Amino acid sequence: MEEIEVRESAPSEYKDWDLLVENSQLGMLFHTGDWLRICRGTLSRDFKIYGCFRNGELVGGADVLFSLRTLKVCCK
């Protein structure tokens, strides 16, 4: 049985992510590391790329943008 590992990708793995996006029928410019870095700088958002690895090879994943603003919570 093959094992799938899901974890946050290291910045050193972003080139592999970009290749996966480029070769995917569903991949778009908006999924690339370059685009995510632009969003971080211009929109004050950070990002993480979560990769799905099969036997150490990146086979899937997801990118997520986060707001860097403080979340205010109101409670009664």
N, C-alpha and C positions, 0 to 999 in steps of 0.2 A: 504494500500500500504506500502510495506517495504521500509525503507530508507537505502541507502548505503552511508557510510561516507568514503571518501578517504582522508588520511592524512599521514604525516610522522610518522612512528612508533617510540616510545620511546625505549631507550635501555632496559628498564624493560620488554618490549614486545618481545624482540628478541627470547626468548625461545618459545613463541607461534609461531613465524615465522618459527623457525627450525622444530617444530612439523608439521606445514602446509607443509613445503618442504618435510619432511620425508614421509608424508602420501599421497602426490600428485604423480600421475603417471608421471608427467612432472618434478618433483623436482630432482635436481642434487646436488652433493657435492658443486658445484660452486655457489649455491644459499644460502648456509648456512651462518649464522653469523660468525662461526669460519673461514670459507674461506675468507669472506669479511674482517675480522680483519687481517688475514695473508696478504692479498693484501694491506691493508692500511700500514702495517709495512714494507713490503719488496718492494713494488712498488711505495711508496710515493703517494698513492691515498686514498682519503676518500670515504666513502660510506653513502648512505641513504637507508632505507627500507621504501617504501610506502605501507601502508596496506589498504585493502578494508574491511570495517567492516559492518556487517549486524546485527543490534540490539546489538552492542557491541562485536560481535564475529568476529574474523579474518577469512575471507573466501577467500581471494585472495590478490595479491599484486605484487610488483616488487622491485627488488634491483637495485641500480644504483651506479656505481663507478665513481668518479670524480678525475681529475688530480689536484694535489696541486701546480702545476707549474703556474707561472704567464702567462696569455695569452697576447701576444703582438699583437696589431692591428695596421696595417699600413693604413693610409688614405691619399688621394691626395687632 
